[in-house]
Amino acid sequence: MTQMTAMFVMFVLYGLLPAAGLYLGYRGIKKVTAPKMLEYKAMPQLGYIPEKSLPVDVKTALEQINTKGEKLRVMYGDTNNDGKIDDKDTVNETYIMIQNLMDRHVPQAVSDYRRLHDLDVTDSALADTTKIKHSNVTGKEALLDVLKTINTQFDDLLNASYHQDGQKLLATNRYLQKRFDNPASNTEFQKPDSNASSNASSDVNIQAIESPTGENVSAEDIKL
């Protein structure tokens, strides 16, 4: 082993590997000790908020809005039922309202509450205990009222969609029952009576060979 090779090995063993170990250890500790962030698929704007910074009842309301909003966005956004929301779908006012609630109003309300909470330098939960001036609610209660209003609106939309789709099923069933409950009568209208056809054919043949004068005509007298 040459001197250069020995120096390179020493550098790797006593320089590079310890530094890499320290860096990976630092990253691992930072990841473990980092606060858990909120994660709502339908409201990615809330992903920057630490989970511990919001009360349990607020997080519960946000989870409900996230679940309902995700369903409603697909129901009212995927108008052509191809499994995705894209330029081929027809945008309506209800879908725009749902998007605005999840993208703007909910994140803004949460941000306002956190700003009220951060105003308390003594960390005595000012936003959770102190009534807002000219009102009878605290900052937390005001936020819960906003989330409750959105939750109620989403419930109304889900119920309306349920009954609307249910009426479509009932109408389809009525049509099918009317169409297929009396197959015999439908067949009578669609298929001509073979006996009637035969009789009509016979009448035509009889009229064709009956003499206008009433005399009987033999087969030899008929010219084709």
Secondary structure, DSSP 8 states (H G I E B T S, - for coil): --HHHHHHHHHIIIIIHHHHHHHHHHHHHHHHHS--B---TT-GGGGGSBGGGS-HHHHHHHHHHHHHHHHHHHHHH-TT-SSS-STTS---HHHHHHHHIIIIIHHHHHHHHHHHHHT-TT-S-HHHHSB-TTSS-BHHHHHHHHHHHHHHHHHHHHHHHHHHHHHHHHHHHHHHHHHHS-HHHHHHHHS--HHHHHHHHHHHHHHHHS-TTS----GGG---
